[in-house]
Amino acid sequence: MHHDRHTGMRAIGALQHSKQSIWVPPMSDFIKINVDVAFSHSAAPFGIGYIMRNSSGKFLFASTETGNSTSPNEAECWG
């Protein structure tokens, strides 16, 4: 396992895991949408997860999608 102290990423084999983060609510009367993309390798399917919450942290909506991409950057653009 390798840990990059600059990015906080840990690489385990071909997988990378980031440090756990704490959700920060948006300003009052705003909605926050958090998105995460899982990507394996080029020309592979990827998965996207979304969650929407208001400024008090109340759950409003969540969804997932899958698609095909040739790069992690392209997969991130879907999200």
N, C-alpha and C positions, 0 to 999 in steps of 0.2 A: 504494500500500500504506500502511495506517495501523497504527501500533503503539501500543497502550495500555500505558503503563508501569506502571499499577496492577494490571492483570489479567494482563499478559504475553501477551495475545491479539494476533495480527496479522490484520487483515482484508485480504483480497485479493479485490476485487470483492465478490461475495456470500458468499465463503467465509471462515471464520475458522480459524486454526491456532494451537494453543497451543505454548508452549516445550516442548522435549523434557524429560521427567521421568525420574528414576532410580527404579527399583523398590526399595522398602524391604520387606524380609521381615517377616512377622508374628513375634510372640513364639514361643518354642519350644513345640511341641505344638499350634500353631494352624495353620489354613489361611487363605490370603488369596485372595479372589476380586476380580479387577479387571474392571470393566465399562466399555465405551465405547459411546456412541450417536451415530450419524450421522443428521442430520435436515436436510432441504432447505427445505421451506416448508409452510404449512398444508395439511391434507388430502392429504399426500403420504406415500408409503412411507418407512419409516425402517429402519435396520439397527442391530443390537446385537451386540457381540462380548464374550465372557466368557473369562477364563482363570483357572484355579485352580492355585495352587502351595502347597507346604508351607513350613515355616520355613527349610529349607535351599535353597529355590528350585527344588526338583524339580517338574517339570511333572506335574500330576495329571489335568487335564481342560480342554477348551476347546470352545466352541460358538458358533454364531451364530443369530440369529433376525431375521425381518423382520415388520413390522406396519404399520398405518396409524394416523396420529395427526393431531390438529388443531393441536398446538403442541409446541414443543421440551420444555416441562415435562411434558406428557403422555407423550412418548416416553421421557424420562428415568425416569418412574415404571415403565415396563416393565422397565427394567434394574435 
